[in-house]
């Protein structure tokens, strides 16, 4: 079992919080003495505080800068398509 304390600020990780949960992409934005402020990316971005001791079933991968850029391109283009549909 892992925890948020193992992850570094400014980095993107693929994680599985619970054994039967899906994979999530998270970015560690801010680190305090006891907590981390994360962005979780699903259909939309959700920001929240987590205790450093909160359990994570698996830290699957630390994404490279190149993979983050690839993902940002896909994520931003899908968000743009969503907002264009709302404008009509």
Buried (B, 14 or more C-beta within 10 A) or exposed (E): EBBBBEBEEEEBBBBBBEEEEEEBBBBBEEBEEEBBBBBBBEEEEEEEBBEBEBEBBBBBEEBEEEEBEEBEEEBEEEEEEEEEEEEE
